[in-house]
Amino acid sequence: MHHVPPRNKQGKRWGFTTGACATAAATAAAQALITGRPVSAVCVRLPIGFEAFFQPIAWRVSAEEAACCIIKDGGDDPDITHGTRICARVRWDTTRAAGLTIEGGVGVGRVTRPGLGLPVGGPAINPVPRRMIDDHVRAVLGDLLDRRAVEVIIEVPEGERLAQQTLNPRLGIVGGISILGTTGVVFPYSTAAWRASVVQAAEMAALSGAQHLVLATGGRSEAYARTFYPDLPENVFVEMSVFTGAALKTCAAYGVPRVSLVGMIGKLVKTAQGHMTTHVAGNQVDFAFLADICRDVGSAPALVDAVRHANTARHFLELCRAADDWRPVRRVVEEAARQCAAFVADMGARMEIEVVLVDFDGTALARARAVAEPAGEASPPPRPSRLFVERAAEGEEGCQ
């Protein structure tokens, strides 16, 4: 394990997710519950593979309950939760005989609609943070949980106010923010720098002579993609995030003949709609578009209507799964491949494009292929980026 570095190579500070902060608060409070004393610091093992240390504040300790807060530090890419208190109360649960439960309290949203991957009626604590909290608190309490029951309650005092600046009200999460995070850290990227890093990764793979690049929409998608293409070298896998257009444009400019795009349902729906930037704050999922797809492929009217009123792209997927009608899902993937091919062809490039929809457990749900065929001659590749030229001049490994 490593400690989280305070800054990245560009000198920008990393931040921590609400999930990491909630885990730290719960871990510290659990320690205080059994010792009767506050702790000055607590260590959290993050999913990304690092350790991080947090300083709890606002302690309240009694024989029945311990509570504390962590000030969320968003690093050099702060969001609306930067500087807010993420708190935990850990108490003996006299209503049960043994075991551990995790709940949301003041300022943590409550799920009121399906399609979010969380139980309706439960707290908006996403699966990875919930697992982190569970693992860390169990590590502290050990076999005490065989004899006594403990309840962890996560709270965000300013959560209800902050939630009005998020998508939570529109998603049907009421009363507060969500406890989020799959890595535990917030990487300090401006949009421009983030996009540039995607372009650079695609450039370097293309200039290495790669004939097949794999573009993934996120970290989990990239990990799953590696299992789909086990014979490909590591450098051809590019986490493009929301920058589908920038990544495809780079591949096209350098004449990469084959590209596979691997992603989950939300970003692939936006790609199928023709959006080559798929950030949640920009282009939204169009449920009328999805309902029209259901109608066009011959789905039952009940499914068409349900999709038209769906809550999220994931909800659309769940509705199709429940109806055992995968035709709309396959059509979305086919349309995403067609949109990507049209985008590349408009630049005058030829390319074979494959789109793979991956489920949240890593299962490939659907694949589609399309070929970009330009009307005229392909454009010549541009010169390498300044950053790549500088690194090549320095003789760094991999730039021979």
C-alpha positions, 0 to 999 in steps of 0.5 A: 500500500502507498500513501496518497501523494499530496500532489500529482506530477503537474503539482495539483492536489488530489482530493477525496470522495464523499465515500472516502470521507464517510468511511474515515468518519465511520472508522474513527467513530467505531474506534471511539465507541469501543475505547471511549476516547476520540482518535486524532487520525484515522487511516483508510484503505482506498479502492485505488490501492492507496492509504489515506489519513484523515483527521476527525473533528466535532467529536461526541462520545458516550457509552452508547454512541460515538460521532465525528466528522471529516472535512471533505477536501476536493483537492484542486478540482473542488466540487460543491461538497468541498469543505463540507462536513461528512459525519458518522454516528456509530452506536450500539443497536438495541433492536437487534441481537448482532451484526452491522447496518449502515444507514443515511441520516440528515443530509444524505439523500433517499432514493425514491425512483428505480434505475440508480442501482440502489434500493428504492427507499434506501439511502443514496450510499453507492455500492463501493462506499457502502462496502468500504464503510462495512469493511473498515467498521468490521475490521475495527469491531471484529467479533464484537459484531457476533455478540452485539449489533451496531448501526452506522449512520452517515450524515451531511449537515449541509447535504439538503442545501447542497443537493439542490445544486446537483442532479439528485432532485431530477433523479429522484434522490430527495433530502440530500446528497449522494455518498459517491466514489469508486476509487476514493480519490478525486483526480485534479483535472481541468476539462482542457487538461483532461481532454489533452491527456486523452488525446496524448494517450491515443497519440502515443498508442497510434504512433507506436504502430498499434493497429487496434485501439480500445477506448473505454469510457471509465476505469471499470470499463477499461478493466473489463475491456482488458478481459475482452481483448487479452492479447492486446498490449497495455498501451492500446487501452485508453480511458477516454472518459467523456471525450469520445469525439476527441479520442476518435478524432485522434485515432482517425488522424493517425490512420488507426484502422480499427477501434473498439469502444467499450462503455456502460449504458449511460455514455453509450446512449448519449453516443447513440444520440450523436453526442461525442462529449458525454459529460453528465453536466452537458448532454442528457439522456433523451428518453423520448429517443429511447422510447422511439427505439423501443417502438421501432424494434417492435417492443410491447407498448407497455415497455415503450411507455415505461421507457418514455418515463424512465429515470436513468439510462440504467433504468432503461436497461433494467426495464428491458431486462425485466421485459426480456426484450434486448432488442432496444439495447442492441439497437442503442449499441448499433446506433452508437457504432453508426454515429461513431462511424459517421463522425470518423467518415466526416473527417475523411478517414477509414476505420472499422469501429466496434462498440461493446456495451458492458454491464456493471458486473463486467458482462458484455451485453451487446456488440455492434460494428460499423465501418467508416467510409469517407466520400473523399480522400483521407486527411493526412495525420497531423504532427505529434503534439508538443508534449509528445515531441518534448518527451521524445526529445528527452529520450523517455522510455517508450518514445524510441 
